[in-house]
Each structure stands twice: as C-alpha cells, then as structure tokens.
C-alpha cells in the first residue's frame, strides 16, 4: 500500500508541489492509494492582533499545503479507490485562546475535507482525525513565547493518533470524523452540541491559568491579562 506522508514544520510545501510528479508516483510503486496529510505548524497567534507572518505561515502550511498535495494526488487516489486522511485538531471544534491561527487553520482544513468528501466520496474515502495535544516540537515556539497551553489542553499519546489513522485507512468504509480518545469524543460532542457550555469551561480554565500567573512573562498575552485584571 504506497503511502505519501507529509509531516513536519518546514519543507512540506515543496513536497506538496511534487506529490503528483511521475517520478514521485514511480517511487511509491506506480500509484498512490493512501494519502495522510500530517503537516502541521503551530505558533503564538492571539486573535486580537492583526495577522502576523506566523499566521500566514500556519494557514499556508496547515490548510493550503494539505489542499495542494491532495489536489495533486487525487487522480491517483481516484484510480485506486483510495483513502485520504486529514490530521486536524481538537482545536478545530474546541478553540483555545492565544493560538488562533492554528485553530482557524485546522477548522478550515476540516471544512475542506468535508467539501472534498461531497465531491469525491464516490471514489475516494475521506476521513478527518481530531487529536488533542501531542508532545512534539510543534509547541516549542508557543512555549518560548510564554503562551504554553499546558494545563488547558491535556496531552495524549502519539500511539493513539497513529492507531486512529491506521483504523481509518483500513476500515471497510472510511469513517467521517475520528476522535483519538474517549475524552476527545466527549469534548467534540460538547463543542458541537453545547457550544456555550464549552466556551464557559474554556474561559474558566483560562482565567484560572491567568490568575496563577501562567502568561505573566508573555508580551502577546498583555491584552488577555489586562482584561482579567492582571496588568503589570
């Protein structure tokens, strides 16, 4: 089962541009029957500020990179009656503050997957996987900016995400949306069916983190601290 996997924070756009080239397909055994869009870039991006270069970079990689590689690979996937899996994020349905670009890009990625499914699901199975935070270098820049959401988002093991992807591509019928843990399923249901309650839970958790001084050294969190009465 040839698989083209695009992961990491840097060079995925270049991989994407060449995904359908004859040489690439030949290296994959003459076709593509599974595509896992695993590229991701995170970083500090408060929603209250104008879009920075970091915002554009996250949208470019997390959304447009996946769109680009999928469009290039789709003719091969269609011929193979294959599968495409998009790694979104729990933040696509349950957004968190100070990381707006990531949540927005992953929600847009899920919307792209939904639209692709309407267009191509007669021939290609389309699945979106929604992991929570997995410990990886993707969080380094946010942590360095003093905006770590440790204590707000609960980490989960990488093995669970891998298992969810494998289950999606080997299922008799491609599942639509897949959470990677039981807690994830509950959070997604809460966000979709009781969004106001989900908002209150996140706001209360963030307020407690601000009160504990979690973002005290972060210039990008100045507005959040001020609105919570924690100036200075």
N, C-alpha and C positions, 0 to 999 in steps of 0.2 A: 504494500500500500504506500505509494510515494506520497510524501508529505512535504509541503513547503512551509516552514515555520519562520516567522519574522519576529524577533524579540530583541529587547534591549532599548537603550535610550538614544542611540546616536545615528547609526548608518542605515536604519530601516528604510528611509525614503529612497536610497539608492537601490536597495534590494527590491523594493516595490516596483521601481521603474523598469526592472528587467525580469519580472516574475514570469512573463509570458514569452520571453525570447525563446527561440528554438533551442539554443544551447542549454538554457536552464531546464527546459522541459526534458531534453535528452538526458541530462544529468539525473533527473528524477525518474528515469526509466521509460520515457516516452509519453508521459501524461501526468496529470495531477488529479487525484480523486479525493484528497482531503486537504483543506486549507485551514490553518489555525492562525487567526490574526491575534498575536500576542504582544504586539508592540505597545509600549506604554511609556509615557513621560509624565512625571509629577513635578510639583514645584509650588512655591508660595504664590498665591494669586487672590488677594481679598477682592470680593465682588464690588466693594465700594470705590475702588480705584479704577482709573482708566486702564484699558488693556495694555499690558506691557509686552515686551518681546517674548517673555516667558509664556504669556497667554497665547500668543500667536504660535509659538513653537509647540505647545501642548495640543492646540487644535489641529495644527498641521500634521503632527505625528499620530495622535490618538484617533482622530477621525479621518482626515484626508489620506493619510498613509494607508489605513485599512481599506478605504474606498478604492484607492488607486490599485493596490495589489489584487483586490477582489475583482475589480473590473477586468484586469489583465488576465486573471486565472479563470474567469467564469466560463469561457468557451471550452476549456479543457474539463472543468468540473461538470459542465452540462453533458459533454460526450460520455463521461464516465459515470453519470448519475451519482455524482459525489456529494460531499458534505463541506460546508463552511461553518466554522465556529468563530464567534467574536468574543473575546475576553473583555467584558465591560467592567463594571464595578458596582458594589452595593451603593456607592455614591451616585450612581445613575438614577436611583429611585429614592435614596435617603441622603440628600446632600448635607455636607458639613461645611462650616464656615472656614474662611481663610484659604480655601483650596478650590475656588470657584471654577477655574479653568479646567481642572481635572474632572470635576463633577459634570460640568457642562459638556465637555468633550465626550465623556462616556455616555451621557444621556443621548447626545446626538448620534453616537455610534449605535446605540440600541435602536434609535429611530431609523437609522439607515438599514440596520438588519431587518427590522420589521417591513420596510418598504421593499427590500430585496426579496424577502420571503413572498410577498404578494406577486412579484414579477417572475420569480424563478423556481418556486417550490414544486412545480410540476416535474422538475428535472433535478433540482439541487436542494438538499436538505439544509436548512439554515437554523442555527442554534446560537443563542446568546447566553453566556455564562456570567454569573454575577458573584465574584468572590468579594470577601471583605479585605481588610488589610493583610497583606502577606509581607513578612520581613524581607526586604531587598533594598538594593541601593537606590531604588526609585524614590525613597523617602528622604534620602540624605540632604538634598538641598532645602527641603522644608524644615527639617530638623536644624540645619545650620542657620536658618533664618529665625529660629526661635519660635516656630509655629507648629511644632510637632503636635499631632492629634493623639498621641499616646494617652490612654485614659479616656478618650472619647470613642475611638474605634478599636474594637478588640481584634488582635491578630489571630490568624488562623493558619494551619499548616499548609505548606505548599502541596503536600501529597493529596490533600483533599481536592485542590483545584485540578491537579493532574488527573485524578480519578474521575472527576466530573467531565472533563474533556474527553477522556477515553470512553466513558459511558455514552456520551453524546454521539460520538462518531461510529460507535459500534451498535447502537440501538437499531432495532428493526425500522423504526420511524424516527426521524430526527426530532427530538424534543424542542419546544419553542424557547422557553426560558428556564434556566437551571441555576438554582442556588447551590452553593457548595457545602453548606452545613444546615443542620436543623434550625439553628438560631438565624441563619441567613434567610431561610424560608419564612420564618416568623416576622423578621424585620421587613422583608419585601411585602408581605401581606399587610402589615401595619401601615407601611408607607402608601400603599395603593388604596387601601380601603378606609383608613382613618388618618389622612394626612395631617390634619390639625393636631391630633394627639401625638403623632410622630414629631411634629415641629416642637411641641411643648417639651417632649422628652429631651430632644437635642438641645433646645435652649437652656433647659435646667442643667443639663450636664455641662454645657459650655460655661454657663455662669459660675458653676462650682469650680471649674478649672481656672477661670479668670480670678476668682476670689482667692484661690490657692497660689496665685502668682505664676501660673503656667506660662503666660505670654509677657511677663514683665520686661524682658530684655529685647522684645521684638518691635522694631520701629513700624513694621507693617501692621501691627495689631493695635496701634495707638488709638484708632477710632473705636475699636471694639472695647478697649479698656476704658476709654472716656465714657462711652455710653453705659458701662457697667459701674461707673463711679470710681474707677481705679486709675485716675490720672497720676502721672509722676512716677 
